Amino acid sequence: MKIKLALTAVVILALVWTPLAGQTPPEKKELPLTLEEAIVKALKNNLSLAVQIYNPAIAEETISQAKEYFYPQLEVAAQSQHTESASYWFLQSATSVMDRMSDYSIALAQQIPTGGSLSLSFAGYKDDNNQAFQLINPRYGSTLRFDFTQPLLKNFGFKVSRQQIIIAQNNRDISNSQLESAVMDTIYTVEEAYWNLVYSIEDYKVREQSLSLPATSWTRTRKKWKWAS
């Protein structure tokens, strides 16, 4: 990690400041950059971090999908059937026998946290035909049904029925932790590189001043020699 941070500082130094040994550095305009601005720029331009930001949102959607298992389910069905066949018995009093059958159903089902399920259904039908000697024509019928199922051994319990939800919640927590860790690592790297850069610039200024001191001393000495001679 230290080697990586050092390389980062060196790259920044190479990009923003290149001293020319033995030459007078050209006049340049300094652009101040605060630590907060450097951190914001690093977080904004970090593509890896931008990808990880979506992971918690994706995990939240996975939790919502897992919870849909316990949503009530409504089913509605209806169908109609028409048949026509030749008459094969004189008592039917028709050259052809026609039968119209219509049926419909509606059902509501619900999974419960203990691993069981509840369902309530209603079904009905209507039968109409042209045969003779029918006491009731058309005929109607309906059925109301309630079902309850509960496993007692396998797949019994709250944790078993909510397994997918628990897994999705754990994945969300992991995504949040990874995102937080990535943000903290980025901030730490930027702070380390920033202060290394500040230290290097200040160290360069001190060295530059120390190099100018012998030249000033030599100039003064030459002037004294001239006056002495």
C-alpha positions as CSV (number, residue, x, y, z in Angstrom):
1,M,0.0,0.0,0.0
2,K,2.8,2.4,0.8
3,I,4.5,1.7,-2.5
4,K,1.3,2.3,-4.3
5,L,0.7,5.6,-2.5
6,A,4.3,6.7,-3.2
7,L,3.9,6.0,-6.9
8,T,0.6,8.0,-6.9
9,A,2.4,10.9,-5.4
10,V,5.2,10.7,-7.9
11,V,2.7,10.6,-10.8
12,I,1.0,13.7,-9.4
13,L,4.3,15.4,-9.0
14,A,5.3,14.6,-12.6
15,L,2.1,16.0,-13.9
16,V,1.7,19.2,-12.0
17,W,5.3,20.2,-11.2
18,T,8.6,19.4,-13.0
19,P,11.7,21.2,-11.7
20,L,14.4,22.0,-14.2
21,A,17.8,21.5,-12.6
22,G,20.4,24.2,-13.4
23,Q,17.9,26.5,-15.0
24,T,15.6,29.2,-13.8
25,P,12.1,27.9,-13.6
26,P,9.7,29.8,-15.9
27,E,7.1,31.9,-14.4
28,K,3.9,29.9,-14.0
29,K,0.5,30.5,-12.7
30,E,-0.4,28.3,-9.7
31,L,-3.9,26.9,-9.5
32,P,-4.8,26.4,-5.8
33,L,-6.4,23.0,-5.1
34,T,-7.7,22.3,-1.6
35,L,-7.8,18.9,-0.1
36,E,-11.6,18.8,-0.2
37,E,-11.6,19.7,-3.9
38,A,-9.1,16.9,-4.6
39,I,-11.2,14.4,-2.7
40,V,-14.4,15.4,-4.6
41,K,-12.6,15.2,-8.0
42,A,-11.2,11.7,-7.1
43,L,-14.6,10.4,-6.0
44,K,-16.3,11.9,-9.1
45,N,-13.8,10.5,-11.6
46,N,-13.3,7.1,-10.1
47,L,-15.1,4.7,-12.5
48,S,-14.7,1.7,-10.2
49,L,-16.4,3.6,-7.4
50,A,-19.1,4.7,-9.8
51,V,-19.9,1.1,-10.6
52,Q,-20.0,0.1,-6.9
53,I,-22.5,2.9,-6.2
54,Y,-25.2,0.9,-8.1
55,N,-24.6,-2.3,-6.1
56,P,-26.7,-1.3,-3.0
57,A,-29.6,-0.2,-5.3
58,I,-29.5,-3.5,-7.2
59,A,-29.5,-5.4,-3.8
60,E,-32.6,-3.4,-2.7
61,E,-34.4,-4.5,-5.9
62,T,-33.4,-8.1,-5.2
63,I,-35.0,-7.8,-1.7
64,S,-38.2,-6.4,-3.3
65,Q,-38.3,-9.3,-5.7
66,A,-37.8,-11.8,-2.9
67,K,-40.6,-10.2,-0.9
68,E,-43.0,-10.7,-3.8
69,Y,-43.1,-14.4,-2.9
70,F,-45.5,-13.4,0.0
71,Y,-47.7,-11.1,-2.1
72,P,-51.3,-12.3,-2.6
73,Q,-51.9,-14.0,-6.0
74,L,-55.2,-13.5,-7.8
75,E,-56.2,-15.8,-10.6
76,V,-59.2,-15.4,-12.8
77,A,-60.2,-17.9,-15.6
78,A,-63.2,-18.3,-17.9
79,Q,-63.9,-20.5,-20.9
80,S,-66.8,-21.5,-23.1
81,Q,-67.3,-24.7,-25.1
82,H,-69.8,-25.5,-27.8
83,T,-70.3,-29.0,-29.2
84,E,-72.6,-30.4,-31.8
85,S,-73.1,-34.0,-32.7
86,A,-75.6,-36.1,-34.7
87,S,-78.5,-37.7,-32.8
88,Y,-78.3,-41.5,-32.3
89,W,-81.4,-42.0,-30.2
90,F,-85.0,-41.1,-31.1
91,L,-85.8,-40.0,-27.5
92,Q,-83.4,-37.1,-28.0
93,S,-86.0,-35.4,-30.2
94,A,-83.5,-33.6,-32.4
95,T,-81.6,-34.3,-35.5
96,S,-78.4,-33.0,-33.9
97,V,-77.5,-32.6,-30.2
98,M,-76.0,-29.3,-29.2
99,D,-74.4,-28.6,-25.9
100,R,-73.0,-25.2,-24.6
101,M,-70.8,-25.3,-21.5
102,S,-69.5,-22.2,-19.9
103,D,-67.4,-22.1,-16.7
104,Y,-65.4,-19.6,-14.8
105,S,-63.3,-19.5,-11.6
106,I,-61.6,-17.0,-9.4
107,A,-59.0,-17.8,-6.8
108,L,-56.9,-15.9,-4.2
109,A,-53.8,-17.5,-2.8
110,Q,-51.3,-16.3,-0.1
111,Q,-48.0,-17.7,1.2
112,I,-47.6,-17.4,4.9
113,P,-44.3,-16.9,6.8
114,T,-44.4,-20.3,8.5
115,G,-44.0,-22.0,5.1
116,G,-47.6,-22.8,4.5
117,S,-50.2,-21.4,2.1
118,L,-53.8,-20.2,2.1
119,S,-56.2,-20.2,-0.8
120,L,-59.8,-19.3,-1.4
121,S,-61.4,-20.2,-4.7
122,F,-64.9,-19.9,-6.3
123,A,-65.9,-21.8,-9.5
124,G,-69.2,-21.9,-11.4
125,Y,-70.6,-23.3,-14.6
126,K,-73.6,-23.2,-17.0
127,D,-74.7,-26.1,-19.1
128,D,-77.3,-25.7,-21.9
129,N,-78.4,-28.3,-24.4
130,N,-81.3,-29.1,-26.6
131,Q,-82.0,-32.7,-25.5
132,A,-85.6,-33.7,-24.6
133,F,-86.8,-34.7,-21.2
134,Q,-84.4,-32.3,-19.4
135,L,-86.0,-31.3,-16.1
136,I,-83.5,-28.5,-15.6
137,N,-82.2,-26.7,-18.6
138,P,-79.9,-24.8,-18.5
139,R,-78.1,-26.2,-15.4
140,Y,-76.1,-24.1,-13.1
141,G,-73.5,-25.1,-10.5
142,S,-70.9,-23.4,-8.2
143,T,-68.3,-24.5,-5.8
144,L,-66.6,-22.5,-2.9
145,R,-63.4,-23.9,-1.7
146,F,-60.9,-23.0,1.1
147,D,-57.5,-24.7,1.4
148,F,-54.8,-24.4,4.0
149,T,-51.5,-26.3,3.8
150,Q,-48.7,-26.3,6.4
151,P,-45.5,-28.4,6.3
152,L,-44.6,-29.8,9.7
153,L,-41.1,-31.0,9.1
154,K,-39.4,-30.0,5.8
155,N,-39.7,-26.3,4.8
156,F,-41.2,-25.4,8.2
157,G,-40.4,-22.2,9.9
158,F,-39.9,-18.5,9.4
159,K,-36.2,-18.6,8.4
160,V,-36.8,-21.3,5.7
161,S,-39.7,-19.4,4.1
162,R,-37.8,-16.1,4.2
163,Q,-34.5,-17.6,3.0
164,Q,-34.3,-15.6,-0.2
165,I,-35.1,-12.4,1.6
166,I,-32.4,-13.0,4.3
167,I,-29.9,-13.7,1.5
168,A,-30.8,-10.6,-0.4
169,Q,-30.6,-8.5,2.8
170,N,-27.1,-9.9,3.6
171,N,-26.0,-9.1,0.0
172,R,-27.3,-5.5,0.5
173,D,-25.3,-5.2,3.7
174,I,-22.2,-6.5,2.0
175,S,-22.7,-4.1,-0.9
176,N,-23.0,-1.2,1.5
177,S,-19.8,-2.2,3.4
178,Q,-17.9,-2.6,0.1
179,L,-19.0,0.8,-1.1
180,E,-18.1,2.4,2.2
181,S,-14.7,0.7,2.2
182,A,-14.0,1.8,-1.4
183,V,-14.9,5.4,-0.5
184,M,-12.7,5.4,2.5
185,D,-9.8,3.9,0.6
186,T,-10.2,6.5,-2.1
187,I,-10.2,9.4,0.4
188,Y,-7.2,7.9,2.2
189,T,-5.2,7.6,-1.1
190,V,-6.0,11.2,-2.1
191,E,-5.1,12.6,1.3
192,E,-1.8,10.6,1.3
193,A,-0.9,11.8,-2.2
194,Y,-2.0,15.4,-1.5
195,W,0.1,15.8,1.6
196,N,3.1,14.1,-0.1
197,L,2.7,16.6,-2.9
198,V,2.6,19.5,-0.5
199,Y,5.6,18.2,1.4
200,S,7.6,17.7,-1.9
201,I,6.7,21.3,-3.1
202,E,7.8,22.8,0.3
203,D,10.9,20.7,0.3
204,Y,11.7,21.9,-3.2
205,K,11.3,25.5,-2.2
206,V,13.7,25.0,0.8
207,R,16.3,23.3,-1.4
208,E,15.9,26.1,-4.0
209,Q,16.5,28.7,-1.3
210,S,19.5,26.8,0.0
211,L,21.0,26.8,-3.5
212,S,20.6,30.5,-3.9
213,L,22.5,31.2,-0.6
214,P,26.0,30.2,-1.8
215,A,25.5,32.4,-4.9
216,T,24.6,35.4,-2.8
217,S,27.5,34.8,-0.5
218,W,29.9,34.5,-3.4
219,T,28.7,37.8,-4.8
220,R,29.2,39.6,-1.5
221,T,32.7,38.1,-1.2
222,R,33.7,39.3,-4.7
223,K,32.5,42.8,-3.8
224,K,34.6,42.9,-0.7
225,W,37.7,41.8,-2.6
226,K,37.1,44.6,-5.1
227,W,36.9,47.2,-2.4
228,A,39.9,45.7,-0.7
229,S,42.0,45.8,-3.8
